[in-house]
């Protein structure tokens, strides 16, 4: 087994400070570059490496539901707080790594990954 497949959640990924979200494009501008609202409208969306939820929360008003996953527990806590403060109810955030997604096959219509290494 390669080292990449044996990493635990705590050994992968670390969130860039929340201020970095302010330096990134607005979700609607970024989405436009990928094809616009039809990409997410009425769909089940997974945001891998969601960080503090910037993009997840930006597409939520158009999507049926959005799940965001990130290995950084602090970032997920920020994302949950941002969703709660924004009154966004169709978004769920979970700590986890892209290498070990906890979702069943075909659970999503669209998978997005932005500003994620």
Backbone as a printed PyTorch tensor [residue, N CA C, xyz], in Angstrom:
tensor([[[  0.8530,  -1.1740,   0.0000],
         [  0.0000,   0.0000,   0.0000],
         [  0.9000,   1.2380,   0.0000]],

        [[  0.5830,   2.1850,  -0.8410],
         [  1.3940,   3.3970,  -0.9110],
         [  1.0920,   4.3040,   0.2770]],

        [[  2.0350,   5.1850,   0.6370],
         [  1.8000,   6.0960,   1.7710],
         [  0.5590,   6.9570,   1.5860]],

        [[  0.2440,   7.3420,   0.3680],
         [ -0.9180,   8.2040,   0.1300],
         [ -2.2160,   7.5180,   0.5190]],

        [[ -2.2760,   6.2020,   0.3950],
         [ -3.5150,   5.5100,   0.7140],
         [ -3.6300,   5.1750,   2.1910]],

        [[ -2.5500,   5.3500,   2.9550],
         [ -2.6050,   5.0250,   4.3800],
         [ -2.7300,   6.2580,   5.2580]],

        [[ -2.7760,   7.4200,   4.6810],
         [ -2.8910,   8.6440,   5.4810],
         [ -4.2400,   8.7020,   6.1830]],

        [[ -4.2180,   9.1970,   7.3870],
         [ -5.4620,   9.4230,   8.0990],
         [ -5.9480,  10.8380,   7.8200]],

        [[ -7.1640,  11.1080,   8.1850],
         [ -7.7490,  12.4290,   7.9480],
         [ -6.8880,  13.5350,   8.5320]],

        [[ -6.3510,  13.3560,   9.7090],
         [ -5.5610,  14.3920,  10.3530],
         [ -4.2090,  14.6290,   9.7060]],

        [[ -3.7890,  13.7210,   8.8130],
         [ -2.4870,  13.8510,   8.1710],
         [ -2.5640,  14.5040,   6.8000]],

        [[ -3.7360,  14.8220,   6.3330],
         [ -3.8700,  15.4340,   5.0080],
         [ -4.5420,  16.7840,   5.1220]],

        [[ -4.0950,  17.6970,   4.2930],
         [ -4.7450,  18.9920,   4.1690],
         [ -4.6650,  19.8740,   5.3900]],

        [[ -4.5710,  21.1330,   5.1400],
         [ -4.6540,  22.1250,   6.2000],
         [ -5.2260,  23.3760,   5.5790]],

        [[ -6.1550,  23.9540,   6.2330],
         [ -6.8550,  25.1290,   5.7330],
         [ -5.9630,  26.3610,   5.7350]],

        [[ -6.0550,  27.1180,   4.6770],
         [ -5.3930,  28.4140,   4.6170],
         [ -6.2550,  29.3680,   5.4430]],

        [[ -5.7010,  30.3090,   6.1560],
         [ -6.4900,  31.1930,   7.0120],
         [ -7.7170,  31.7770,   6.3160]],

        [[ -8.7720,  31.9750,   7.0780],
         [-10.0590,  32.4260,   6.5390],
         [ -9.9500,  33.6910,   5.7080]],

        [[ -9.0110,  34.5450,   6.0140],
         [ -8.8490,  35.7610,   5.2380],
         [ -8.6240,  35.4480,   3.7610]],

        [[ -8.0700,  34.2680,   3.4710],
         [ -7.7850,  33.9120,   2.0810],
         [ -9.0530,  33.8460,   1.2470]],

        [[-10.1910,  33.5290,   1.8380],
         [-11.4490,  33.5000,   1.0850],
         [-11.7720,  34.8640,   0.5020]],

        [[-11.4180,  35.9100,   1.2080],
         [-11.6860,  37.2620,   0.7170],
         [-10.8490,  37.5860,  -0.5110]],

        [[ -9.7660,  36.8670,  -0.7120],
         [ -8.8810,  37.1040,  -1.8430],
         [ -9.2730,  36.2970,  -3.0800]],

        [[-10.2080,  35.4000,  -2.9280],
         [-10.6270,  34.5340,  -4.0260],
         [-11.8020,  35.1530,  -4.7640]],

        [[-12.0640,  34.6760,  -5.9810],
         [-13.1990,  35.2310,  -6.7400],
         [-14.5200,  34.9920,  -6.0240]],

        [[-15.4730,  35.8430,  -6.3100],
         [-16.8150,  35.6140,  -5.7750],
         [-17.3320,  34.3030,  -6.3700]],

        [[-18.1120,  33.5280,  -5.6210],
         [-18.6050,  32.2460,  -6.1340],
         [-19.3180,  32.3640,  -7.4800]],

        [[-20.1290,  33.4020,  -7.6530],
         [-20.8560,  33.5240,  -8.9200],
         [-19.9140,  33.7990, -10.0950]],

        [[-18.8310,  34.5220,  -9.8660],
         [-17.8440,  34.7660, -10.9230],
         [-17.1050,  33.4790, -11.2690]],

        [[-16.7280,  32.7480, -10.2540],
         [-16.0290,  31.4850, -10.4650],
         [-16.9330,  30.4830, -11.1800]],

        [[-18.1570,  30.4000, -10.7450],
         [-19.1170,  29.4890, -11.3640],
         [-19.3400,  29.8400, -12.8350]],

        [[-19.3880,  31.1050, -13.1410],
         [-19.5710,  31.5440, -14.5270],
         [-18.4530,  30.9940, -15.4230]],

        [[-17.2380,  30.9430, -14.8950],
         [-16.1040,  30.4200, -15.6670],
         [-16.2470,  28.9340, -15.9440]],

        [[-17.0230,  28.2400, -15.1380],
         [-17.2050,  26.7980, -15.3050],
         [-18.4560,  26.4470, -16.1010]],

        [[-19.2320,  27.4250, -16.4880],
         [-20.4360,  27.1400, -17.2620],
         [-21.6810,  27.8010, -16.7160]],

        [[-21.5680,  28.5060, -15.6110],
         [-22.6930,  29.2610, -15.0750],
         [-23.6480,  28.4380, -14.2270]],

        [[-24.7640,  29.0530, -13.9340],
         [-25.7500,  28.4470, -13.0300],
         [-26.2830,  27.0900, -13.4910]],

        [[-26.4080,  26.8290, -14.8110],
         [-26.9060,  25.5030, -15.2050],
         [-26.0680,  24.3480, -14.6470]],

        [[-24.8170,  24.6180, -14.3510],
         [-23.9500,  23.5770, -13.8020],
         [-24.4750,  23.0440, -12.4700]],

        [[-25.0710,  23.9100, -11.6480],
         [-25.4960,  23.5050, -10.3080],
         [-27.0010,  23.6170, -10.0570]],

        [[-27.7200,  24.2950, -10.9110],
         [-29.1500,  24.5630, -10.6580],
         [-29.9410,  23.2630, -10.4620]],

        [[-30.5270,  23.1430,  -9.2700],
         [-31.3720,  21.9980,  -8.9400],
         [-30.6250,  20.6910,  -8.7610]],

        [[-29.3170,  20.7370,  -8.6550],
         [-28.5100,  19.5110,  -8.5840],
         [-27.9510,  19.2610,  -7.1980]],

        [[-27.5050,  18.0320,  -7.0080],
         [-26.8130,  17.6230,  -5.7840],
         [-25.3260,  17.8560,  -6.0350]],

        [[-24.7180,  18.7220,  -5.2210],
         [-23.3430,  19.1730,  -5.4600],
         [-22.4460,  18.7360,  -4.3060]],

        [[-21.2590,  18.2500,  -4.6550],
         [-20.2280,  17.9620,  -3.6670],
         [-19.0780,  18.9230,  -3.9020]],

        [[-18.6610,  19.6280,  -2.8570],
         [-17.5310,  20.5440,  -2.9130],
         [-16.3780,  19.9140,  -2.1420]],

        [[-15.3820,  19.4190,  -2.8710],
         [-14.2190,  18.7830,  -2.2520],
         [-13.1980,  19.8660,  -1.9030]],

        [[-12.7280,  19.8400,  -0.6680],
         [-11.7890,  20.8620,  -0.2110],
         [-12.4980,  22.1840,  -0.0040]],

        [[-13.6470,  22.1230,   0.6330],
         [-14.5380,  23.2870,   0.7480],
         [-14.0230,  24.3820,   1.6660]],

        [[-13.0320,  24.0780,   2.4970],
         [-12.5050,  25.0960,   3.4110],
         [-13.6050,  25.6770,   4.2830]],

        [[-13.7000,  26.9910,   4.3170],
         [-14.6890,  27.6580,   5.1700],
         [-16.0700,  27.7590,   4.5230]],

        [[-16.2490,  27.0820,   3.3910],
         [-17.5730,  27.0260,   2.7680],
         [-17.8620,  28.1140,   1.7550]],

        [[-16.8630,  28.8910,   1.3910],
         [-17.0630,  30.0230,   0.4760],
         [-17.8410,  29.6210,  -0.7720]],

        [[-17.3590,  28.6270,  -1.5040],
         [-18.0130,  28.2420,  -2.7530],
         [-19.2820,  27.4350,  -2.5020]],

        [[-19.2530,  26.5460,  -1.5350],
         [-20.4470,  25.7520,  -1.1970],
         [-21.6370,  26.6560,  -0.9020]],

        [[-21.4040,  27.6530,  -0.0580],
         [-22.4780,  28.5710,   0.3200],
         [-22.8750,  29.4650,  -0.8520]],

        [[-21.9370,  29.7370,  -1.7480],
         [-22.2460,  30.5560,  -2.9150],
         [-23.1260,  29.8580,  -3.9370]],

        [[-22.9900,  28.5400,  -4.0520],
         [-23.8250,  27.8100,  -5.0180],
         [-25.1090,  27.2810,  -4.3820]],

        [[-25.1770,  27.2490,  -3.0650],
         [-26.3370,  26.6930,  -2.3560],
         [-27.6800,  27.2900,  -2.7700]],

        [[-27.7860,  28.5940,  -3.0220],
         [-29.1020,  29.1280,  -3.3980],
         [-29.6510,  28.5470,  -4.7080]],

        [[-28.7910,  27.9620,  -5.5130],
         [-29.2030,  27.4500,  -6.8180],
         [-29.2910,  25.9280,  -6.8490]],

        [[-28.5850,  25.2580,  -5.9590],
         [-28.5080,  23.8020,  -5.9320],
         [-29.6330,  23.2010,  -5.0990]],

        [[-29.9220,  21.9360,  -5.3570],
         [-30.8850,  21.2170,  -4.5240],
         [-30.2810,  20.9890,  -3.1370]],

        [[-29.0290,  20.5490,  -3.1240],
         [-28.3010,  20.3790,  -1.8670],
         [-26.8180,  20.4220,  -2.1660]],

        [[-26.0460,  20.8150,  -1.1720],
         [-24.6010,  20.9000,  -1.3040],
         [-23.9710,  20.2370,  -0.0910]],

        [[-23.0100,  19.3710,  -0.3460],
         [-22.1970,  18.8020,   0.7150],
         [-20.7830,  19.3060,   0.5090]],

        [[-20.1500,  19.7620,   1.5730],
         [-18.7680,  20.2050,   1.5130],
         [-17.9280,  19.3410,   2.4230]],

        [[-16.7700,  18.9460,   1.9310],
         [-15.8670,  18.1180,   2.7390],
         [-14.4700,  18.7250,   2.6920]],

        [[-13.8010,  18.6930,   3.8370],
         [-12.4530,  19.2430,   3.9370],
         [-11.7530,  18.5140,   5.0830]],

        [[-10.4450,  18.2620,   4.9590],
         [ -9.7540,  17.5680,   6.0440],
         [ -9.4870,  18.4260,   7.2740]],

        [[ -9.6460,  19.7100,   7.1580],
         [ -9.3440,  20.6170,   8.2600],
         [-10.5890,  20.8430,   9.1200]],

        [[-10.5810,  20.2940,  10.3090],
         [-11.7300,  20.3950,  11.2120],
         [-12.0600,  21.8510,  11.5440]],

        [[-11.0520,  22.6820,  11.7200],
         [-11.2910,  24.1020,  12.0120],
         [-12.0110,  24.7820,  10.8510]],

        [[-11.6210,  24.4440,   9.6410],
         [-12.2860,  25.0190,   8.4620],
         [-13.7350,  24.5730,   8.4040]],

        [[-13.9870,  23.3120,   8.6960],
         [-15.3630,  22.7950,   8.6860],
         [-16.1930,  23.4950,   9.7560]],

        [[-15.6270,  23.7170,  10.9120],
         [-16.3490,  24.4600,  11.9530],
         [-16.7010,  25.8610,  11.4700]],

        [[-15.7780,  26.5080,  10.7630],
         [-16.0520,  27.8380,  10.2000],
         [-17.1580,  27.7570,   9.1510]],

        [[-17.1060,  26.7350,   8.3090],
         [-18.1250,  26.5730,   7.2710],
         [-19.5070,  26.3830,   7.8980]],

        [[-19.5860,  25.5550,   8.9180],
         [-20.8640,  25.3330,   9.6070],
         [-21.3730,  26.6250,  10.2300]],

        [[-20.4760,  27.3650,  10.8470],
         [-20.8560,  28.6490,  11.4510],
         [-21.3400,  29.6170,  10.3680]],

        [[-20.6290,  29.6850,   9.2460],
         [-21.0210,  30.5710,   8.1480],
         [-22.3980,  30.1980,   7.5970]],

        [[-22.6670,  28.9060,   7.4850],
         [-23.9770,  28.4600,   7.0010],
         [-25.0770,  28.8360,   7.9970]],

        [[-24.7990,  28.5910,   9.2660],
         [-25.7760,  28.9140,  10.3170],
         [-26.0640,  30.4110,  10.3410]],

        [[-25.0070,  31.2210,  10.3050],
         [-25.1790,  32.6740,  10.3480],
         [-25.8720,  33.1990,   9.0940]],

        [[-25.6740,  32.5200,   7.9700],
         [-26.3130,  32.9370,   6.7220],
         [-27.6910,  32.3410,   6.5130]],

        [[-28.1150,  31.4750,   7.4380],
         [-29.4260,  30.8510,   7.3110],
         [-29.5330,  29.8740,   6.1470]],

        [[-28.4120,  29.3110,   5.7310],
         [-28.4000,  28.3700,   4.6080],
         [-28.6860,  26.9750,   5.1420]],

        [[-29.7520,  26.3610,   4.6340],
         [-30.2030,  25.0840,   5.1880],
         [-29.9670,  23.8780,   4.2800]],

        [[-29.5950,  24.1070,   3.0470],
         [-29.4140,  22.9640,   2.1380],
         [-27.9380,  22.5960,   1.9570]],

        [[-27.1160,  22.9260,   2.9520],
         [-25.6920,  22.6270,   2.9110],
         [-25.3120,  21.8300,   4.1510]],

        [[-24.4970,  20.7950,   3.9400],
         [-23.9310,  20.0240,   5.0520],
         [-22.4250,  20.0050,   4.8870]],

        [[-21.7120,  20.1360,   5.9920],
         [-20.2610,  20.1180,   5.9580],
         [-19.7570,  18.9870,   6.8330]],

        [[-18.6840,  18.3390,   6.3770],
         [-18.0920,  17.2420,   7.1380],
         [-16.5820,  17.2720,   6.9830]],

        [[-15.9050,  16.8940,   8.0580],
         [-14.4540,  16.7520,   7.9910],
         [-14.1420,  15.4140,   7.3460]],

        [[-13.2470,  15.4370,   6.3980],
         [-12.8580,  14.2080,   5.7140],
         [-11.9290,  14.5170,   4.5650]],

        [[-11.3290,  13.4830,   4.0370],
         [-10.3570,  13.6250,   2.9610],
         [-10.9310,  13.1240,   1.6400]],

        [[-10.5270,  13.7550,   0.5650],
         [-10.9700,  13.3610,  -0.7710],
         [-10.5410,  11.9310,  -1.0940]],

        [[ -9.4770,  11.4760,  -0.4760],
         [ -8.9880,  10.1250,  -0.7150],
         [ -9.9220,   9.0580,  -0.1550]],

        [[-10.8050,   9.4560,   0.7530],
         [-11.7090,   8.5050,   1.4090],
         [-13.0870,   9.1280,   1.5650]],

        [[-13.7600,   9.3700,   0.4540],
         [-15.0630,  10.0350,   0.5080],
         [-16.1090,   9.1290,   1.1660]],

        [[-16.8680,   9.6680,   2.1130],
         [-17.8570,   8.8770,   2.8430],
         [-19.2530,   8.9050,   2.2050]],

        [[-19.3100,   8.9230,   0.8780],
         [-20.5920,   9.0270,   0.1870],
         [-20.7830,   7.8120,  -0.7180]],

        [[-22.0180,   7.4440,  -0.9270],
         [-22.3060,   6.3170,  -1.8180],
         [-22.1100,   6.7610,  -3.2650]],

        [[-21.9120,   5.8040,  -4.1400],
         [-21.7690,   6.0980,  -5.5600],
         [-23.0230,   6.8050,  -6.0670]],

        [[-22.8330,   7.7280,  -6.9800],
         [-23.9150,   8.4720,  -7.6370],
         [-24.7280,   9.3350,  -6.6690]],

        [[-24.1380,   9.6920,  -5.5400],
         [-24.8410,  10.5410,  -4.5730],
         [-24.9220,  11.9900,  -5.0470]],

        [[-24.0950,  12.3620,  -6.0340],
         [-24.0360,  13.7490,  -6.4890],
         [-24.1380,  13.8250,  -8.0080]],

        [[-24.6740,  14.9440,  -8.4590],
         [-24.7420,  15.2110,  -9.8960],
         [-23.4940,  15.9370, -10.3800]],

        [[-22.9080,  16.7530,  -9.4970],
         [-21.7580,  17.5850,  -9.8340],
         [-20.7840,  17.5790,  -8.6700]],

        [[-19.4960,  17.4800,  -9.0000],
         [-18.4470,  17.6000,  -7.9980],
         [-17.5970,  18.8040,  -8.3880]],

        [[-17.4050,  19.7050,  -7.4370],
         [-16.5870,  20.8920,  -7.6990],
         [-15.3890,  20.8680,  -6.7530]],

        [[-14.3210,  21.4630,  -7.2290],
         [-13.0880,  21.5310,  -6.4500],
         [-12.4230,  22.8370,  -6.8420]],

        [[-12.2900,  23.7470,  -5.9230],
         [-11.7570,  25.0530,  -6.2500],
         [-10.6980,  25.4590,  -5.2410]],

        [[ -9.5830,  25.9450,  -5.7270],
         [ -8.5020,  26.4100,  -4.8600],
         [ -8.0670,  25.3120,  -3.9020]],

        [[ -8.0040,  24.0970,  -4.4160],
         [ -7.6640,  22.9350,  -3.6170],
         [ -6.4730,  22.2370,  -4.2620]],

        [[ -5.5320,  21.8820,  -3.4530],
         [ -4.3670,  21.1320,  -3.9590],
         [ -4.5220,  19.6690,  -3.6460]]])
